[in-house]
Amino acid sequence: MGTVTIGVSIAVPEPHGSLLQERRAGFGDAAAHGIPTHVTLLPPTEVDSSLLPAIEAHLAEVAANGRPFPMRLSGTGTFRPLSPVVFVQVVEGAEACTWLQKQVRDASGPVARELQFPYHPHVTVAHGIDEESMDRAFEELADYRAEWPCTGFALYEQGADGVWRRLRDFTFGGPVVPPQAGRVERGSIPAS
């Protein structure tokens, strides 16, 4: 059957997803329209296609043990000079994303893998483009804000054309964790 390249991520919902995708394209990032706007939980990973049913079962279990949580984006950041990336920051929901990505990459699961860099949840808005355009992305989206209740994540596959397509959504099984005034962040923890 061969291998496929998969990824797991939290989609940034509308109208925020399309707006950030258009802005990314406007900064000159040629990959913008092939990558839905997202927060990565599992970066691009090559797997044997015969493992997809086991991967889907594993992701369903991760989702069943999670609970919805508030996601909030605010301002920009960058990984430069280490990596040519400008991103919108996850300022609420980061702890939950960190918990989720650890569960997805669990050493006993079908997609166990080490990361090239320490995990840092973010929404990429410019990658691998010229420095002037990276600076423009950083400055123009510095005041960007968005928030929504995160209720799950999705499995994606990268096609031969380089476009990422959603294969399946996974909805959390626990109750909603509402935002609380003055709290730092509870994040996503296993549902009781």
MARKE-774353 format. One line per field, with one value per residue: x, y, z of N, C-alpha, C, O in turn; residue number from 1. Coordinates in steps of 0.02 Angstrom, whole numbers, plus 50000, padded with zeros to 5 digits. Layout:
# residues N
nX <- (X,...)
nY <- (Y,...)
nZ <- (Z,...)
caX <- (X,...)
caY <- (Y,...)
caZ <- (Z,...)
cX <- (X,...)
cY <- (Y,...)
cZ <- (Z,...)
oX <- (X,...)
oY <- (Y,...)
oZ <- (Z,...)
zati <- (NUM,...)
END
This chain:
# residues 192
nX <- (50041,50102,50172,50109,50094,50053,49967,49919,49805,49734,49606,49594,49449,49319,49277,49412,49510,49512,49542,49672,49739,49728,49800,49926,49954,49958,50075,50165,50189,50200,50148,50032,49893,49884,49887,49784,49734,49800,49837,49971,49973,50032,50170,50208,50216,50281,50200,50161,50031,49946,49936,49842,49706,49735,49795,49689,49603,49679,49684,49549,49532,49616,49545,49424,49462,49488,49438,49334,49408,49450,49518,49634,49703,49834,49928,50098,50238,50403,50512,50633,50810,50822,50727,50641,50509,50359,50231,50062,50025,49976,49888,49799,49754,49868,49928,49837,49850,49981,49968,49883,49962,50062,49990,49948,50070,50112,50223,50184,50094,50033,50093,50211,50343,50492,50518,50585,50608,50577,50407,50294,50149,50068,50012,50057,50100,50186,50314,50475,50497,50555,50655,50607,50470,50437,50459,50358,50242,50254,50240,50116,50019,50027,49931,49830,49688,49595,49470,49398,49295,49382,49344,49391,49500,49589,49633,49747,49798,49935,49927,49991,50003,50045,49950,49861,49737,49587,49557,49482,49379,49398,49309,49307,49273,49236,49159,49133,49265,49249,49307,49391,49387,49537,49612,49758,49773,49690,49689,49680,49631,49623,49457,49349)
nY <- (49940,50061,50220,50362,50537,50610,50722,50796,50909,51059,51140,51310,51396,51466,51641,51658,51565,51570,51706,51718,51629,51693,51810,51753,51705,51829,51882,51819,51684,51540,51415,51436,51416,51280,51232,51213,51333,51315,51239,51144,50975,50853,50851,50848,50680,50531,50381,50205,50164,50063,50075,50171,50140,50099,50215,50305,50246,50263,50405,50431,50381,50468,50588,50555,50553,50684,50856,50994,51158,51332,51426,51549,51671,51789,51922,51919,51809,51738,51612,51640,51668,51531,51454,51490,51561,51650,51681,51678,51698,51573,51611,51571,51409,51344,51256,51151,51111,51065,50956,50876,50852,50774,50660,50616,50585,50481,50362,50229,50223,50220,50323,50366,50478,50577,50752,50881,51007,51084,51072,51200,51276,51360,51471,51467,51601,51644,51569,51525,51629,51785,51896,52028,52016,51927,52009,52102,52023,51994,52121,52171,52084,52097,52149,52059,51964,51824,51709,51554,51411,51265,51112,50992,50898,50862,50736,50743,50720,50734,50769,50711,50826,50916,50976,50986,50881,50857,50709,50652,50705,50727,50729,50800,50709,50750,50867,51045,51157,51304,51475,51561,51703,51785,51670,51570,51459,51310,51209,51061,50918,50744,50681,50648)
nZ <- (50000,50029,50085,50178,50210,50358,50471,50626,50690,50765,50694,50645,50666,50556,50552,50558,50513,50368,50351,50408,50324,50200,50230,50252,50122,50060,50110,50034,50048,49970,50002,50070,50027,50022,50147,50277,50401,50561,50725,50762,50816,50788,50691,50511,50467,50409,50375,50364,50257,50295,50430,50459,50507,50641,50688,50680,50774,50890,50896,50914,51042,51115,51096,51158,51289,51316,51346,51294,51274,51305,51171,51131,51028,51011,50958,50887,50855,50833,50766,50718,50733,50721,50651,50500,50531,50561,50675,50743,50911,51031,51166,51260,51300,51268,51361,51358,51224,51228,51314,51235,51117,51171,51207,51081,51022,51102,51171,51168,51069,50894,50822,50880,50904,50901,50922,50816,50866,51028,51084,51041,51042,50908,50774,50615,50508,50414,50322,50280,50188,50112,50215,50232,50204,50305,50416,50391,50406,50541,50599,50545,50594,50729,50815,50805,50855,50914,50967,51023,51067,51084,51022,50978,50867,50712,50589,50459,50287,50177,50009,49848,49778,49869,49948,50100,50164,50255,50341,50445,50582,50758,50902,51065,51217,51345,51464,51430,51470,51544,51512,51643,51742,51778,51790,51760,51669,51639,51547,51441,51513,51558,51544,51681)
caX <- (50000,50146,50172,50073,50116,49996,49977,49861,49804,49673,49590,49571,49383,49300,49309,49483,49553,49520,49575,49744,49765,49735,49855,49987,49965,49975,50145,50207,50202,50170,50115,49974,49829,49886,49892,49731,49759,49796,49887,49995,49981,50081,50196,50208,50245,50271,50180,50136,49959,49909,49928,49791,49652,49761,49806,49623,49578,49719,49662,49482,49541,49643,49490,49374,49489,49498,49378,49341,49442,49453,49578,49638,49763,49847,49995,50142,50303,50444,50564,50696,50843,50825,50683,50611,50437,50323,50168,50016,50035,49921,49896,49758,49746,49935,49939,49794,49882,50040,49944,49857,50015,50097,49947,49949,50136,50127,50273,50153,50045,50055,50129,50263,50400,50526,50511,50647,50613,50529,50339,50272,50089,50066,49980,50105,50073,50238,50366,50524,50494,50609,50655,50565,50401,50429,50452,50292,50194,50262,50214,50047,49974,50044,49870,49779,49657,49540,49457,49344,49300,49412,49304,49421,49556,49578,49688,49756,49847,49962,49922,50049,50006,50069,49893,49839,49665,49561,49532,49432,49376,49393,49278,49321,49219,49219,49121,49169,49299,49238,49359,49380,49421,49596,49650,49814,49749,49684,49707,49642,49652,49577,49390,49340)
caY <- (50000,50119,50267,50425,50588,50633,50772,50804,50979,51093,51189,51376,51401,51526,51669,51668,51522,51597,51770,51708,51596,51746,51853,51715,51708,51898,51894,51786,51615,51500,51356,51457,51388,51208,51215,51245,51369,51266,51231,51076,50927,50805,50879,50800,50616,50479,50317,50155,50176,50010,50094,50223,50121,50100,50285,50334,50220,50296,50474,50430,50371,50531,50636,50534,50569,50756,50897,51059,51210,51396,51443,51621,51693,51860,51947,51878,51786,51710,51563,51662,51642,51458,51428,51548,51559,51701,51649,51709,51662,51544,51639,51529,51344,51315,51199,51098,51087,51028,50892,50838,50828,50719,50601,50595,50555,50434,50311,50163,50230,50206,50380,50389,50507,50632,50815,50914,51064,51079,51090,51268,51286,51424,51470,51495,51650,51654,51518,51517,51683,51834,51928,52088,51992,51899,52067,52131,51979,52003,52187,52182,52043,52107,52163,52009,51929,51778,51658,51507,51350,51209,51053,50931,50905,50823,50701,50767,50686,50777,50738,50715,50895,50958,51003,50948,50870,50828,50641,50637,50748,50692,50775,50784,50675,50778,50930,51106,51192,51374,51521,51587,51767,51787,51607,51566,51413,51241,51166,51001,50862,50689,50686,50600)
caZ <- (50000,50028,50142,50171,50258,50396,50523,50670,50711,50783,50642,50666,50634,50519,50492,50573,50472,50300,50355,50417,50264,50149,50250,50239,50050,50044,50128,49984,50066,49917,50030,50109,50008,50029,50218,50317,50460,50615,50778,50754,50871,50761,50629,50456,50487,50359,50404,50318,50252,50330,50500,50467,50553,50710,50706,50692,50838,50942,50901,50943,51114,51141,51096,51207,51356,51322,51355,51261,51312,51269,51133,51116,50992,51021,50941,50845,50880,50779,50784,50687,50673,50722,50598,50467,50543,50600,50696,50791,50974,51069,51233,51304,51268,51255,51405,51332,51162,51247,51339,51178,51072,51206,51202,51011,51008,51156,51151,51157,51015,50826,50792,50926,50870,50933,50886,50797,50912,51083,51063,51056,51001,50872,50708,50567,50460,50363,50330,50226,50137,50122,50281,50232,50209,50373,50460,50378,50438,50614,50617,50526,50634,50799,50853,50789,50911,50898,51018,51009,51107,51047,51038,50951,50821,50651,50556,50390,50244,50125,49944,49803,49755,49924,49984,50158,50164,50317,50335,50497,50641,50822,50950,51135,51251,51410,51466,51414,51524,51527,51533,51709,51750,51820,51795,51713,51618,51662,51491,51430,51555,51545,51573,51735)
cX <- (50043,50140,50131,50102,50054,50016,49913,49862,49735,49661,49570,49505,49373,49269,49385,49529,49566,49557,49651,49776,49776,49793,49922,50004,49988,50046,50193,50224,50164,50132,50048,49909,49828,49886,49835,49761,49747,49847,49908,49996,50031,50105,50195,50249,50230,50255,50160,50060,49918,49899,49872,49733,49675,49772,49739,49594,49614,49695,49592,49486,49568,49586,49439,49397,49501,49433,49389,49374,49443,49521,49577,49705,49772,49919,50036,50205,50342,50493,50631,50747,50846,50786,50647,50535,50414,50255,50126,50020,49970,49932,49849,49744,49813,49948,49899,49824,49942,50021,49921,49913,50055,50057,49949,50014,50158,50172,50241,50103,50075,50092,50180,50321,50429,50515,50579,50661,50565,50460,50321,50210,50086,50027,50027,50070,50125,50293,50410,50521,50548,50600,50609,50491,50387,50419,50383,50238,50194,50229,50139,49997,49987,49983,49815,49754,49602,49531,49398,49349,49327,49376,49332,49479,49543,49643,49688,49805,49869,49960,49986,50058,50028,50013,49873,49763,49643,49533,49475,49438,49370,49367,49293,49260,49197,49179,49165,49202,49293,49297,49341,49420,49480,49634,49707,49793,49747,49705,49662,49672,49604,49510,49384,49288)
cY <- (50063,50163,50329,50473,50616,50688,50774,50875,51001,51146,51255,51387,51466,51578,51676,51628,51550,51664,51762,51673,51647,51793,51818,51715,51778,51917,51859,51714,51570,51439,51372,51422,51312,51184,51250,51277,51325,51277,51157,51037,50872,50834,50827,50738,50564,50413,50269,50163,50122,50025,50144,50201,50122,50172,50318,50310,50254,50368,50479,50422,50435,50582,50619,50552,50644,50792,50963,51111,51275,51404,51517,51635,51767,51877,51898,51858,51759,51659,51583,51679,51566,51427,51488,51549,51620,51671,51696,51665,51633,51567,51606,51465,51310,51253,51139,51068,51044,50959,50848,50810,50772,50655,50573,50558,50504,50377,50243,50164,50219,50264,50410,50418,50563,50694,50845,50973,51053,51104,51160,51281,51356,51415,51505,51542,51668,51602,51516,51569,51734,51871,51989,52068,51961,51956,52098,52089,51989,52068,52194,52141,52049,52119,52112,51974,51883,51731,51616,51448,51294,51145,50988,50948,50861,50790,50724,50722,50735,50739,50746,50786,50943,50987,50956,50944,50834,50758,50627,50687,50704,50742,50752,50754,50705,50841,50990,51135,51266,51418,51549,51651,51760,51722,51608,51521,51343,51193,51106,50945,50805,50700,50633,50549)
cZ <- (50000,50090,50125,50222,50291,50445,50564,50695,50732,50729,50674,50629,50596,50566,50500,50526,50403,50300,50362,50357,50208,50166,50236,50165,50029,50062,50080,50000,50017,49943,50063,50091,50011,50101,50255,50380,50522,50670,50774,50819,50852,50696,50573,50473,50434,50395,50349,50316,50286,50404,50512,50513,50627,50733,50721,50758,50897,50951,50930,51019,51147,51148,51150,51278,51367,51334,51318,51306,51271,51233,51120,51084,51004,51005,50901,50883,50821,50808,50753,50742,50669,50665,50567,50470,50582,50615,50738,50854,51002,51141,51284,51266,51255,51298,51380,51268,51178,51273,51281,51134,51105,51201,51131,50996,51060,51131,51138,51099,50946,50792,50840,50885,50912,50890,50872,50844,50970,51059,51087,51013,50972,50807,50659,50518,50406,50376,50268,50171,50153,50188,50285,50239,50277,50423,50453,50411,50514,50636,50603,50567,50709,50843,50841,50852,50885,50957,50999,51058,51064,51069,51010,50905,50761,50627,50483,50353,50190,50059,49904,49777,49810,49966,50041,50157,50228,50302,50384,50554,50703,50874,51021,51168,51316,51407,51450,51477,51508,51548,51602,51717,51798,51825,51745,51655,51645,51608,51486,51472,51542,51579,51627,51717)
oX <- (50021,50107,50121,50130,50009,50076,49860,49914,49685,49702,49534,49504,49411,49238,49419,49580,49623,49598,49689,49834,49826,49830,49968,50062,50031,50075,50253,50268,50103,50087,50012,49873,49774,49884,49837,49809,49692,49893,49866,50017,50068,50066,50183,50308,50171,50292,50143,50028,49860,49857,49855,49712,49637,49759,49734,49564,49583,49686,49577,49447,49545,49580,49413,49355,49521,49379,49446,49369,49437,49573,49525,49758,49723,49965,50014,50221,50316,50512,50680,50726,50870,50809,50625,50501,50447,50225,50150,50019,49917,49979,49859,49725,49814,49975,49923,49825,49954,50052,49939,49911,50079,50085,49952,50014,50216,50160,50269,50075,50136,50120,50191,50344,50394,50505,50626,50719,50516,50455,50331,50216,50100,50010,50036,50017,50109,50314,50387,50539,50584,50544,50576,50454,50332,50376,50352,50192,50142,50194,50102,49939,49960,49983,49758,49793,49567,49579,49352,49403,49298,49379,49302,49503,49492,49698,49636,49848,49830,49988,50031,50112,50030,50027,49870,49728,49676,49492,49425,49493,49339,49401,49291,49203,49143,49166,49226,49172,49326,49334,49282,49479,49473,49685,49704,49795,49796,49736,49612,49731,49548,49506,49410,49274)
oY <- (50114,50145,50346,50452,50642,50699,50756,50900,50968,51191,51257,51388,51514,51559,51698,51653,51555,51677,51794,51687,51645,51814,51849,51725,51785,51963,51867,51685,51563,51414,51327,51399,51281,51124,51311,51250,51302,51317,51113,51063,50848,50840,50768,50742,50554,50392,50290,50167,50134,49994,50158,50241,50145,50188,50356,50349,50271,50391,50526,50453,50454,50615,50663,50563,50664,50762,50986,51108,51273,51390,51545,51614,51804,51848,51843,51886,51756,51662,51547,51703,51539,51379,51532,51539,51640,51639,51745,51604,51664,51545,51614,51466,51252,51203,51082,51007,50993,50909,50789,50751,50727,50601,50512,50507,50485,50348,50203,50113,50209,50254,50470,50387,50594,50690,50836,50987,51016,51151,51177,51295,51406,51359,51566,51526,51705,51593,51508,51556,51726,51877,52000,52100,51968,51952,52118,52117,51993,52069,52219,52160,52010,52101,52122,51956,51901,51715,51639,51437,51277,51127,50935,51005,50826,50812,50726,50690,50772,50684,50784,50805,51004,51021,50895,50994,50788,50749,50595,50708,50650,50793,50692,50769,50688,50867,50987,51136,51291,51401,51558,51653,51732,51718,51642,51543,51319,51141,51100,50929,50816,50724,50578,50504)
oZ <- (49973,50139,50067,50273,50259,50457,50540,50718,50719,50720,50724,50567,50602,50616,50453,50504,50381,50257,50327,50341,50173,50122,50211,50146,49986,50033,50085,49969,50022,49908,50084,50136,50003,50114,50264,50408,50533,50664,50783,50871,50895,50648,50586,50491,50416,50439,50293,50368,50304,50437,50570,50555,50670,50791,50769,50795,50947,51008,50967,51056,51201,51199,51185,51322,51421,51332,51310,51367,51210,51262,51100,51109,51007,51034,50884,50935,50765,50866,50760,50795,50620,50634,50603,50420,50631,50572,50766,50849,50998,51175,51344,51208,51234,51273,51381,51259,51146,51256,51278,51116,51070,51192,51122,50962,51063,51078,51100,51081,50939,50738,50842,50837,50953,50830,50911,50859,50963,51020,51145,50954,51006,50788,50663,50491,50359,50433,50212,50114,50203,50213,50336,50276,50303,50467,50502,50441,50546,50687,50646,50573,50748,50902,50863,50896,50838,50992,50964,51087,51012,51128,51016,50903,50758,50643,50450,50384,50162,50053,49923,49756,49799,50016,50033,50151,50251,50258,50366,50574,50700,50887,51036,51151,51342,51352,51455,51531,51462,51594,51618,51701,51852,51860,51694,51598,51673,51622,51522,51467,51518,51636,51619,51757)
zati <- (1,2,3,4,5,6,7,8,9,10,11,12,13,14,15,16,17,18,19,20,21,22,23,24,25,26,27,28,29,30,31,32,33,34,35,36,37,38,39,40,41,42,43,44,45,46,47,48,49,50,51,52,53,54,55,56,57,58,59,60,61,62,63,64,65,66,67,68,69,70,71,72,73,74,75,76,77,78,79,80,81,82,83,84,85,86,87,88,89,90,91,92,93,94,95,96,97,98,99,100,101,102,103,104,105,106,107,108,109,110,111,112,113,114,115,116,117,118,119,120,121,122,123,124,125,126,127,128,129,130,131,132,133,134,135,136,137,138,139,140,141,142,143,144,145,146,147,148,149,150,151,152,153,154,155,156,157,158,159,160,161,162,163,164,165,166,167,168,169,170,171,172,173,174,175,176,177,178,179,180,181,182,183,184,185,186,187,188,189,190,191,192)
END
